[in-house]
Amino acid sequence: MQVDREIDTRGLNCPLPILKAKKSLNEMQSGQLLRVVATDPGSVRDFQAFSRQTGNELVEQLTSGTDYIHVLKRR
């Protein structure tokens, strides 16, 4: 999957990964993809709620070792 921007929020706990994702999405164009790499297990649930509340599409979520990867499409 070709993403337009990636942010590394490893080591940060809620709500920082969401806040950094929100800031990045605000700087992006509609339809662009943002990948967020986090280590907070709560980020899975947080990004699902964030997607519902903001209208940004949660394209993919996966776990790789201790990393939780979230891909969002800017609305």
C-alpha positions as CSV (number, residue, x, y, z in Angstrom):
1,M,0.0,0.0,0.0
2,Q,1.4,3.4,-1.0
3,V,1.1,5.9,1.9
4,D,1.6,9.6,1.5
5,R,2.9,10.2,5.1
6,E,4.0,8.1,8.0
7,I,4.3,9.2,11.6
8,D,6.1,7.2,14.4
9,T,4.3,7.5,17.8
10,R,6.1,4.6,19.4
11,G,6.4,5.0,23.1
12,L,3.6,7.6,23.3
13,N,0.4,6.8,25.1
14,C,-3.2,8.0,24.6
15,P,-4.1,10.6,23.5
16,L,-0.8,11.6,21.9
17,P,-0.9,9.2,18.9
18,I,-4.4,10.5,18.0
19,L,-3.4,14.1,18.5
20,K,-0.3,13.7,16.2
21,A,-2.5,11.9,13.6
22,K,-5.1,14.6,13.7
23,K,-2.4,17.3,13.1
24,S,-0.9,15.4,10.2
25,L,-4.3,14.7,8.6
26,N,-5.1,18.4,8.8
27,E,-2.0,19.1,6.7
28,M,-2.9,16.5,4.0
29,Q,-5.1,16.6,1.0
30,S,-8.4,14.7,0.7
31,G,-7.8,11.0,-0.3
32,Q,-4.2,10.9,0.9
33,L,-3.1,8.0,3.2
34,L,-1.5,8.4,6.6
35,R,0.3,5.5,8.4
36,V,0.6,5.7,12.1
37,V,2.9,3.4,14.0
38,A,2.2,3.1,17.7
39,T,3.1,0.8,20.6
40,D,0.1,1.6,22.8
41,P,-2.3,-1.3,22.7
42,G,-5.2,1.1,23.4
43,S,-4.5,2.8,20.1
44,V,-6.4,0.1,18.2
45,R,-9.6,1.1,19.9
46,D,-8.7,4.8,19.9
47,F,-8.2,4.9,16.1
48,Q,-11.5,3.1,15.5
49,A,-13.3,5.7,17.6
50,F,-11.3,8.6,16.0
51,S,-12.3,7.3,12.5
52,R,-16.0,7.2,13.4
53,Q,-16.0,10.6,15.0
54,T,-14.0,12.5,12.3
55,G,-15.1,10.7,9.1
56,N,-11.6,9.8,8.1
57,E,-11.6,6.2,6.8
58,L,-9.7,3.6,8.8
59,V,-8.3,1.6,5.8
60,E,-6.2,-0.9,7.7
61,Q,-5.1,-1.9,11.2
62,L,-2.5,-4.5,11.9
63,T,-0.1,-5.7,14.5
64,S,3.6,-6.4,13.8
65,G,5.5,-7.5,16.9
66,T,4.9,-4.8,19.5
67,D,3.8,-2.2,16.8
68,Y,0.2,-1.3,16.1
69,I,-0.1,0.1,12.6
70,H,-3.0,2.2,11.5
71,V,-3.7,3.5,8.0
72,L,-6.1,6.4,7.7
73,K,-7.5,8.0,4.5
74,R,-8.1,11.7,4.8
75,R,-11.7,12.6,4.2
